[in-house]
């Protein structure tokens, strides 16, 4: 390649260098560099700038810097090429040093560094650089302003964005397309769709085709309306889209669907889906639709849309599973998960966490173990979402020791959710002192508890009767951590006082509450009155509870139970009659057990189960055996004034006893039985199960409406305090 030494040859070499950049051919460019030196053209600024650009854009910034150092004359372009190159690499120390060494820096120089900061997600630095630029009296260009507005949008720093907007008005840059679009995007992403709409209206009113909002701009403002549920503004934007005949099958259509679904217009969103092709629906729009239908308690339309999606990635599958979980449709979630395993993508940590919550809700330990194994195989078992779900699953299925082992795994710094989950689990299992020790350990590592953590630690104090500790933590919550008590915290304190027999203190605590007590507060006091047989206060608590929740059968039954325990049979009968006259039906006590992936449920004196004869026979034998061991039936817990033998017959076949008998018949010896019950375990069953655990030599784990009871060798983990 022989070219003469002339201006034409410089232009020729510049063209070759530009082509080398375009086709990404580093060898051709280096060959040109040799020819430039050979021909003595290396003193020309124009050609050297092209050579620097070639090296910078082909990843050889070191050579670009070498060319720069050898140049006898440097233009502003020379400096900016190097500054931009280092900024794009994230080497801001060098790019800033070059900026400060530059004789006459211009807006392009500063903007290059701001753009670099944005590319690396260093939005605070980008904003700081812009402020520095203004303080140095360098006038920003429209591209500088649009980039720093992008920084504000990403960082959601609305106050700074507003100040920059004022600056835009002062400089007269508001009619520039990049600035107007960036302003709208900034307000939209920072949560101010009202001002975004003002900017939008100005863009649409100006008779400038270049200022008409593009699809990106429209999608941005619709997204803001969706996130803040601003349906009216969203509808106005939709009206403009229809007037402008904007295509709605892509990003704009998806943004419209999300906006309507999140803002209460889920049926309008579905009409847009039907008007466009469902296959074009993106995951954000789909999850918004799903969330909208979930809030309505109707996920069937969402499933129909899910089935038609063209690209069902792991996020879409997980969103659909979570939708089922949020609506309590556990079996549908299980079915879809099995389909995902067979036909869909690999489950991620969020999918696995959702399925572990299904295992927790259905208390299916074996299924939970299978998900745990899948998480280990996928390398997701140590992610925070899965770890927290594992703790909850093992705790809720009665395996508190495994939950503790999961928590103690060295998975790096634990989040507040992990600490709280473990504290709550220990409290539910009656391990109050362990829960308190863990709470103190959490404080010692500098972790700040939240309001849910305090529900856990106050529950722990309640379950083991640590009144003074409970008072201490309640005061710590309000005074040290400045957490405003919620109804859950008040209920814990009422329960704490009540179970400890401090009924008057519990009542005074309710009366002193700054907010109106709910049914849980009065229900806690009523339950304590039942334990301590205080009929007068029980009557007050029941009356207040029934004012809030007239259909609460538990209030009538608890009051009748207190009257019966105090020998006030007439009052008990009147309470039951009042309940009947008011049409309030008793909630049926149900106990269930999982065996071989099947749920076996039992009611009181259940005669439906196929093995009923064997169950009743075994329970009758057990009853006689435990009576020989010293068990005395708690006939006081039977509300009716009946003969003792009749009362015993009723007690003998309570639902949890039938579930235990079934479990003994259908599980190997020396294995633990796990029984679930929807109501609180009665005193008689609690006493009987202690004796049964000793008689059969098995651990029996019972989860009732309030906590876990671990029965083993004739004792219960609650130490008869529940």
Secondary structure by P-SEA (a helix, b strand, c coil): ccccccaaaaaaaaaaaaaaaaaccaaaaaaaaaaaaaacccccaaaaaaaaaaaaaacaaaaaaaaaaacccccaaaaaaaaaaaaaacaaaaaaaaaaacccccaaaaaaaaaaaaaacaaaaaaaaaaaaaaacccccaaaaaaaaaaaaaacaaaaaaaaaaaaaaacccccaaaaaaaaaaaaaaccaaaaaaaaaaaaacccccccccaaaaaaaaaaaaaacaaaaaaaaaaaaaaaccccccaaaaaaaaaaaaacaaaaaaaaaaacccccccaaaaaaaaaaaaaaccaaaaaaaaaacccccaaaaaaaaaaaaaacaaaaaaaaaaaaacccccccaaaaaaaaaaaaaaccaaaaaaaaaaaaaacccccaaaaaaaaaaaaaacaaaaaaaaaacccccccaaaaaaaaaaaaaacaaaaaaaaaaaaaaacccccaaaaaaaaaaaaaacaaaaaaaaaaaaaccccccccaaaaaaaaaaaaaacaaaaaaaaaaaccccccaaaaaaaaaaaaaaccaaaaaaaaaaaaaaccccaaaaaaaaaaaaaacaaaaaaaaaaaaaaacccccbbbbbbbcccbbbbbccccccccaaaaaaaaaaaaaaaaaaaccccccccccccccaaaaaaaaaccaaaaaaaaaaacccccbbbbbbbcccccaaaaaaaaaaaaaacbbbbbbcccbbbbbccccccccccc
